[in-house]
Amino acid sequence: MKKLINRVDAILTESLDGFAAAHADIVALGDDHKFIRRRDTKSGKVAIISGGGSGHEPLHAGFVGHGMLDAACPGQVFTSPTPDQMLDALHAVDGGAGILFVVKNYEGDVMNFDMAAEMAADLGIEVQSVKTNDDVAVEDSTWTTGRRGVAGTLVVEKIVGAAAEEGRDLAALKALGDKVNAATRSMGVALTSCTVPAAGKPTFAIGEDEMEMGVGIHGEPGRRRVKLATADAIAAEMMGAILAELPAGKSNALLFVNGFGGTPLMELYLVYNAARAHLEKHGLTAARSLVGNYVTSLDMAGCSITVTLLDDEALRLWDAPVHTAGLRWGM
């Protein structure tokens, strides 16, 4: 294993120190490295909090700032943060208008965020949750009951974050988050495994001429192990599965091609080009696009494709100004 590390047990804390220092104009680091919060917290605004295991950077800490998250709670690599982390983050960013959790559908994340919501309720703080489950690859997968929450989580965080910035109340934000999640579908493919530093070896074995179709963002199994195909063929299979799960009636979409950490942008744009052609054949226009490494799986080679159907409201909120380490435009 070749990694740029000092000690395996210090990877997360040292990385968070570096992240907070590099983006000190946007974020602040919570006590004991429990959370990252936006530096300019706002009174009277619903606070948006998310989090999950580390190893998916820039998700989630990279999306803390104006127009997205108010705080993010990082767990150890591929390990859910604990309820006390969420509770401490909640106290740090609570503006008095309630808290919205955005939670990927993994059993550890759901359980711990639910516990934090119950603890907050005991303190008289209202909390609602949006659970993302955009992955169409498999049902009831490793670590989940139902579908996994993957790259579509970014889309929910961006659109809901923009609406919170406008001053919408907690009930409206919860409804909006659920609506965006329902209009979002994703699927991924892995060409290599990732290597968790504490394990020191690849999470799974895969041949040089193989790929894992429908892989999860922790290296969980997908639909099947198959021979490596062309980018066009890979995009065709993923887009077919995604589009089959989306409701009809919309004409505009966000097309998001996300790298897992080990794939060059040249290849991601190639996949985007193939995916866009399939989108148009389905009668949809890529009104907005995003290409890059945003919801990663450490050093895994591969990518995911996400399609979100956009109505006028979602399109406007996607375009709204955002200023975070991982996304920024309009400011």
C-alpha positions in Angstrom: 0.0 0.0 0.0 1.4 3.4 -1.0 -0.3 6.3 0.6 0.7 9.9 1.6 0.2 9.4 5.3 2.0 9.7 8.6 0.1 7.2 10.8 -3.0 5.3 9.9 -4.7 6.3 13.1 -4.1 10.0 12.4 -5.3 10.2 8.8 -8.7 11.8 9.5 -7.6 14.3 12.1 -4.6 15.5 10.2 -6.7 15.7 7.0 -9.4 17.8 8.8 -6.7 20.1 10.2 -5.4 20.7 6.7 -8.9 21.1 5.2 -9.9 23.7 7.8 -6.7 25.6 7.4 -6.9 25.6 3.6 -10.5 26.9 3.7 -10.4 29.0 6.8 -12.4 31.8 5.0 -15.3 29.4 4.6 -15.3 26.8 7.5 -14.2 26.3 11.1 -13.3 23.0 12.7 -15.3 21.8 15.7 -13.8 20.7 19.0 -12.1 17.3 19.0 -12.5 17.2 15.2 -16.2 16.2 15.6 -17.5 18.4 12.8 -16.8 21.1 10.2 -19.2 24.1 10.3 -19.6 27.1 8.1 -17.9 30.2 9.5 -20.7 32.6 8.8 -23.6 30.9 10.7 -27.0 32.7 10.3 -29.6 33.3 12.9 -33.2 32.5 11.9 -32.2 30.1 9.2 -32.9 26.3 9.2 -29.5 24.6 9.6 -28.6 21.8 7.1 -26.4 19.1 8.5 -25.1 16.0 6.8 -22.2 13.6 7.3 -20.9 10.1 6.9 -17.8 8.0 6.8 -14.7 9.7 5.4 -13.1 8.6 2.2 -15.7 10.2 -0.1 -14.2 13.7 -0.2 -15.2 16.3 -1.0 -18.5 14.9 0.3 -19.5 16.1 2.9 -17.2 18.6 4.5 -16.3 20.1 1.1 -19.9 21.2 0.7 -20.1 23.2 3.9 -20.6 26.9 3.2 -22.9 29.5 1.7 -25.7 27.8 -0.3 -25.2 24.3 0.9 -24.5 22.7 4.3 -24.1 24.5 7.6 -22.2 21.6 9.1 -20.8 18.1 8.3 -19.9 15.3 10.6 -17.0 13.1 9.4 -16.7 9.5 10.7 -13.6 7.4 10.3 -13.0 5.9 6.8 -16.3 4.3 5.6 -17.6 4.5 9.2 -20.7 6.4 10.3 -20.2 9.5 12.6 -21.6 9.1 16.1 -24.8 10.8 17.5 -22.8 13.0 19.8 -21.0 14.5 16.7 -24.3 15.4 15.2 -25.5 16.8 18.4 -22.4 19.0 18.9 -22.7 20.2 15.3 -26.3 21.0 15.8 -25.6 23.2 18.8 -22.9 25.0 16.9 -25.1 26.0 13.9 -28.6 26.1 15.3 -30.1 29.3 14.2 -33.4 28.8 16.0 -35.5 27.7 13.0 -34.9 24.0 13.2 -32.5 21.5 11.8 -32.6 19.4 8.6 -30.4 16.3 8.4 -29.5 14.9 5.0 -28.7 11.3 5.5 -27.4 8.7 3.0 -29.3 5.4 3.2 -26.8 3.3 5.0 -27.9 1.5 8.2 -25.2 3.1 10.4 -25.8 6.6 9.2 -29.6 6.3 9.5 -29.4 4.8 13.0 -27.0 7.4 14.3 -28.7 10.4 12.7 -32.0 9.1 14.1 -30.5 8.8 17.5 -29.2 12.4 17.3 -32.6 13.7 16.2 -34.2 12.0 19.2 -31.6 13.5 21.5 -32.2 17.0 20.0 -36.0 16.6 20.4 -35.5 15.9 24.1 -33.8 19.3 24.2 -36.7 21.0 22.4 -34.9 21.3 19.1 -37.0 20.3 16.0 -35.2 18.1 13.6 -36.4 16.6 10.3 -34.5 14.3 8.0 -34.2 13.6 4.3 -32.9 10.2 3.4 -31.2 9.8 0.1 -31.6 6.5 -1.8 -30.8 7.3 -5.4 -28.8 4.2 -6.3 -30.7 2.0 -8.8 -28.2 -0.8 -8.9 -29.5 -3.1 -6.1 -32.0 -3.3 -3.3 -31.2 -4.3 0.3 -27.4 -4.2 -0.3 -24.5 -4.5 2.1 -25.1 -2.0 4.9 -28.6 -1.0 3.7 -32.2 -1.8 3.8 -33.5 -0.5 0.5 -31.4 1.4 -2.0 -28.1 3.1 -1.2 -27.7 6.9 -1.0 -24.8 7.8 -3.3 -23.9 10.8 -5.5 -27.4 12.1 -5.7 -26.9 13.3 -2.1 -24.8 16.2 -3.5 -27.8 17.3 -5.6 -30.2 17.2 -2.6 -27.7 19.2 -0.5 -27.2 21.8 -3.1 -30.9 22.4 -3.9 -32.1 22.3 -0.3 -29.2 24.4 0.8 -30.1 27.1 -1.7 -33.7 27.1 -0.5 -32.6 27.3 3.2 -30.5 30.3 2.2 -33.7 32.0 1.0 -35.3 31.5 4.4 -37.7 28.6 3.8 -39.0 26.9 6.8 -38.2 23.4 8.0 -41.3 21.7 6.7 -40.8 23.2 3.2 -37.2 22.1 3.1 -38.0 18.6 4.1 -40.7 18.4 1.4 -38.3 19.8 -1.2 -35.5 17.4 -0.2 -37.8 14.4 -0.6 -39.0 15.7 -3.9 -35.4 16.2 -5.3 -34.4 12.7 -4.0 -37.4 11.2 -5.8 -36.4 12.9 -9.0 -32.8 11.6 -8.8 -31.3 8.3 -9.8 -27.7 7.0 -9.9 -25.6 4.0 -10.8 -21.8 3.3 -10.6 -19.2 1.1 -12.1 -15.8 0.2 -10.6 -12.7 -0.7 -12.7 -10.5 -1.3 -9.6 -11.0 -1.7 -5.9 -10.3 1.0 -3.3 -7.8 0.5 -0.5 -8.9 1.4 3.1 -5.7 2.6 4.8 -6.5 0.7 8.0 -6.8 -2.5 6.0 -3.8 -2.0 3.9 -5.0 -4.0 1.0 -7.8 -3.7 -1.7 -11.3 -4.1 -0.5 -12.1 -6.6 -3.2 -10.2 -8.5 -5.9 -11.0 -7.7 -9.5 -9.3 -8.9 -12.7 -7.5 -6.6 -15.1 -10.1 -7.3 -17.7 -13.1 -7.1 -15.3 -15.4 -4.4 -13.9 -18.1 -4.3 -11.1 -21.3 -3.0 -12.6 -23.5 -1.2 -10.0 -20.8 -0.9 -7.3 -21.5 1.0 -4.1 -19.4 3.9 -2.9 -17.7 1.7 -0.2 -16.7 -1.0 -2.7 -19.9 -3.0 -2.0 -20.9 -5.5 -4.7 -23.1 -4.3 -7.6 -25.3 -6.1 -10.0 -22.6 -8.4 -11.4 -19.0 -8.8 -12.3 -18.4 -8.6 -16.0 -15.7 -8.2 -18.6 -14.5 -4.7 -19.2 -16.4 -3.0 -22.0 -16.1 0.3 -23.9 -17.1 3.5 -22.3 -20.1 3.8 -24.7 -21.4 0.4 -23.6 -20.9 1.1 -19.9 -22.7 4.4 -20.2 -25.5 2.8 -22.2 -26.1 0.2 -19.5 -26.0 2.7 -16.6 -28.2 5.2 -18.4 -30.7 2.5 -19.3 -31.1 1.5 -15.7 -31.3 5.1 -14.5 -33.8 6.3 -17.0 -36.0 3.3 -16.5 -36.5 4.4 -12.8 -37.3 8.1 -13.4 -40.8 9.4 -13.8 -42.0 10.8 -17.1 -43.1 14.3 -17.8 -40.0 16.4 -17.4 -37.8 17.7 -20.3 -34.8 19.2 -18.4 -32.3 17.3 -16.4 -29.0 17.7 -14.5 -26.5 15.2 -15.8 -23.8 14.5 -13.2 -20.8 12.2 -14.0 -18.9 11.6 -10.8 -15.4 10.1 -10.5 -14.6 7.7 -7.7 -11.2 9.2 -7.1 -8.9 7.2 -9.4 -10.3 8.1 -12.9 -8.9 11.0 -15.0 -11.1 13.9 -16.0 -10.4 13.0 -19.7 -12.3 9.7 -19.1 -15.1 11.3 -17.1 -15.8 13.7 -19.9 -15.8 10.9 -22.4 -18.4 9.1 -20.3 -20.4 12.3 -20.0 -20.5 12.6 -23.8 -21.9 9.1 -24.1 -24.4 9.6 -21.3 -25.6 12.9 -22.8 -26.4 11.2 -26.1 -28.6 8.6 -24.3 -30.3 11.4 -22.3 -31.3 13.1 -25.5 -32.5 9.9 -27.1 -34.8 9.6 -24.1 -36.3 13.1 -24.9 -34.4 14.9 -22.1 -32.1 17.9 -22.3 -29.0 18.2 -20.1 -30.0 21.6 -19.0 -27.2 21.6 -16.3 -24.1 19.4 -16.0 -21.5 18.5 -13.4 -18.4 16.4 -14.1 -15.6 15.6 -11.6 -14.6 13.8 -8.4 -17.3 14.9 -5.9 -18.5 11.7 -4.1 -15.4 9.5 -4.2 -14.4 6.1 -2.9 -10.8 6.8 -1.9 -8.6 5.7 -4.8 -11.2 3.6 -6.7 -11.1 3.8 -10.5 -14.5 4.1 -12.0 -17.4 6.5 -12.0 -21.1 7.0 -11.4 -23.8 8.7 -13.4 -26.6 10.7 -11.8 -29.6 12.1 -13.5 -31.9 14.6 -11.7 -35.1 15.8 -13.4 -35.4 19.5 -13.0 -38.5 21.6 -12.8 -38.2 25.4 -12.9 -37.8 25.6 -9.1 -35.1 23.0 -8.9 -33.3 24.6 -11.9 -33.3 28.0 -10.2 -32.1 26.6 -6.9 -29.3 24.6 -8.6 -28.1 27.9 -10.2 -28.3 29.8 -6.9 -25.0 31.1 -5.6 -22.8 28.6 -3.7 -19.5 29.1 -2.0 -17.9 25.9 -0.6 -14.6 24.2 -0.9 -16.0 21.7 -3.4 -18.6 23.7 -5.3 -18.7 27.5 -6.0 -20.4 29.7 -8.5 -22.5 32.9 -8.7 -20.7 34.8 -6.0 
